[in-house]
Structures are given as structure tokens and as C-alpha cells.
Amino acid sequence: MNLYFSPLACSMASRIVLYEAGGDADFVRVDTKAGRTTDGDDYAKINPKGLVPALRTDDGEVLTENAAILQYLGERFPQSGLVPTGFNRALMQQWLSFVGTELHAGVFHPLFVPTAGPDAKGFAREHAARNLAYLDSHLDGRDWLLDRFTVADAYLTAVLNWAQFVNLDLAPYPHVAAFLERAKARPSVAKAMGEEAALARPA
Ligand SMILES: N[C@@H](CCC(=O)N[C@@H](CS)C(=O)NCC(=O)O)C(=O)O
């Protein structure tokens, strides 16, 4: 299995899930700007959208989109309990969707992208205030999004970790900030973040 990733990008959620589950993969770094893997392969032939993550399964199939990859990985290691069953599974999908649309695409994407102007960035910060307040109230009295750590928490961890890079203060959302610290204390997250931070640092 190959996981195509860029350091500290959303693809880190899949690395966290693999470490949580005790799974293994070949991690293939992608320079998304150049459209190449570090092996020199044309990434457009792997994921025509040019984005990480992408996963090549042991059967040679390619899967893209965080929500799909995370669920696939969680189910591949059912003993991990990272994908719940029954109604909790639907709740987990609800949170995957919230993280992917309201936070990743709605807040952090416009804050990161240099071509998003002041209006777009202002909208993103308003969107952040509304959605982080909602998340904060949900996390009041809870450790994780559901009653245990799931793949949705791995995605939320990767996304919230970007707040430091876009000057988004989490202090007004103490339960969100506490979630991030709790997640960082998990061995899987500490390992994934440590490895990817080292790769992101200029040599
Ligand atoms: N909808 C996609 C979004 C993936 C995405 O935005 N990936 C970012 C990294 S977090 C990326 O590859 N950006 C590179 C670029 O825009 O050139 C998913 O959920 O997988």
C-alpha cells in the first residue's frame, strides 16, 4: 500500500490512522506544486486532481479524498475500532464531512491560499468563528468527537494543527484547544507529527 502525502498536510490524518491501527504503508512524498513524487513520478497520473492524500491499495487501486481513504484504512484494520458501527458510524461520517467542508475547505483552504484576497480571508475567519464555537460546545465534556477516538478525530487533529500557521488563535475555544493537546499526546499523533515536522523543516 502506498500513501501519497505532503508533510503536515491533511494526508497526515491517514498516517495517524495507520499508526493507531498498527498498519504499514510506503509513504511517498509528493511535491504538489511540481506535480511530482520524490521518486520523480508524474503525480497527475496517480491523482489527476494533484492533491494529497492518495492511496494505492495492495490491489493497485487508487483512492482519493480524505474521508474515503480514512474510512478505508479504518475498516482495513477493524480491530482498531477507528470506524464504529451502526448509528455511530453515521455520526463519524457526519464529523468527517464537517471537518472536510466547514473547517478544511471553508476555513483553512482560503487562509492558506495566496490567491485568496482579503474578502475571502475575512469570510474564512468569520466562518472559523462560527464553526469553532459550534465545535467547542460539542467538545465540552468530551475527549473526542464520538465516545472514542475515530478516523474523524485524526482528520480534525491534522486540520486544527494548521491554526498555528495561519495565525488563527484557538484560545477563545478552550475545548477545541484542549482536544488538540490531548490528540498530540497520543503516541500515534506524536510520531506522525514529529516525523512530518522534521520533513517540513528546511534542511
Ligand atoms: N477534497 C480533498 C482536499 C485535499 C487537499 O486539499 N489537499 C491539499 C493538502 S491539505 C493539497 O494537496 N494541496 C496542494 C495544492 O493545492 O497544490 C480531500 O479531502 O482529500
Ligand as a Chemical Component Dictionary entry (heavy atoms), coordinates in Angstrom:
data_LIG
# 
_chem_comp.id                   LIG 
_chem_comp.type                 NON-POLYMER 
_chem_comp.pdbx_formal_charge   0 
_chem_comp.three_letter_code    LIG 
# 
loop_
_chem_comp_atom.comp_id 
_chem_comp_atom.atom_id 
_chem_comp_atom.alt_atom_id 
_chem_comp_atom.type_symbol 
_chem_comp_atom.charge 
_chem_comp_atom.model_Cartn_x 
_chem_comp_atom.model_Cartn_y 
_chem_comp_atom.model_Cartn_z 
_chem_comp_atom.pdbx_ordinal 
LIG N1  N1  N 0 -11.005 17.261 -1.042 1  
LIG C1  C1  C 0 -9.647  16.824 -0.871 2  
LIG C2  C2  C 0 -8.774  18.004 -0.478 3  
LIG C3  C3  C 0 -7.324  17.607 -0.380 4  
LIG C4  C4  C 0 -6.423  18.819 -0.214 5  
LIG O1  O1  O 0 -6.878  19.968 -0.130 6  
LIG N2  N2  N 0 -5.114  18.566 -0.163 7  
LIG C5  C5  C 0 -4.146  19.629 -0.034 8  
LIG C6  C6  C 0 -3.252  19.394 1.175  9  
LIG S1  S1  S 0 -4.136  19.505 2.702  10 
LIG C7  C7  C 0 -3.237  19.655 -1.248 11 
LIG O2  O2  O 0 -2.889  18.619 -1.770 12 
LIG N3  N3  N 0 -2.839  20.870 -1.675 13 
LIG C8  C8  C 0 -1.878  21.008 -2.718 14 
LIG C9  C9  C 0 -2.230  22.064 -3.697 15 
LIG O3  O3  O 0 -3.289  22.671 -3.561 16 
LIG O4  O4  O 0 -1.430  22.244 -4.609 17 
LIG C10 C10 C 0 -9.573  15.711 0.156  18 
LIG O5  O5  O 0 -10.345 15.728 1.121  19 
LIG O6  O6  O 0 -8.727  14.809 0.019  20 
# 
loop_
_chem_comp_bond.comp_id 
_chem_comp_bond.atom_id_1 
_chem_comp_bond.atom_id_2 
_chem_comp_bond.value_order 
_chem_comp_bond.pdbx_ordinal 
LIG N1  C1  SING 1  
LIG C1  C2  SING 2  
LIG C1  C10 SING 3  
LIG C2  C3  SING 4  
LIG C3  C4  SING 5  
LIG C4  O1  DOUB 6  
LIG C4  N2  SING 7  
LIG N2  C5  SING 8  
LIG C5  C6  SING 9  
LIG C5  C7  SING 10 
LIG C6  S1  SING 11 
LIG C7  O2  DOUB 12 
LIG C7  N3  SING 13 
LIG N3  C8  SING 14 
LIG C8  C9  SING 15 
LIG C9  O3  DOUB 16 
LIG C9  O4  SING 17 
LIG C10 O5  DOUB 18 
LIG C10 O6  SING 19 
# 
